[in-house]
Amino acid sequence: MQVRVLAGRLARNTWRHPVLVSLNWVATLAVALGLGAVYWQVTRETGGIQNRRAFSPYDSCHDFRSWQ
């Protein structure tokens, strides 16, 4: 029952605001290209991956938790 209600709400919102669907695709593509650019040509060695992890926002959140 809940899935049917949520699916109906999603279909109704998509019908009312079709531009939001396009904007969602554009935002998803922008994030995918950004992450792809960060990890472009990373070697499969641990050092190559760890060097690129400095760009991760989750690591910076971990740093903030450590000084409480």
JOGI-V156128 format. One record per pair of residues at least 24 apart in sequence whose ideal C-beta (glycine too) atoms are under 8 Angstrom apart, sorted by the first residue. I is the first residue (numbers start at 1). J is the second residue. D is the distance in whole Angstrom. If there is no record, write none. Layout:
# JOGI-V156128
i=I j=J d=D
i=I j=J d=D
This chain:
# JOGI-V156128
none
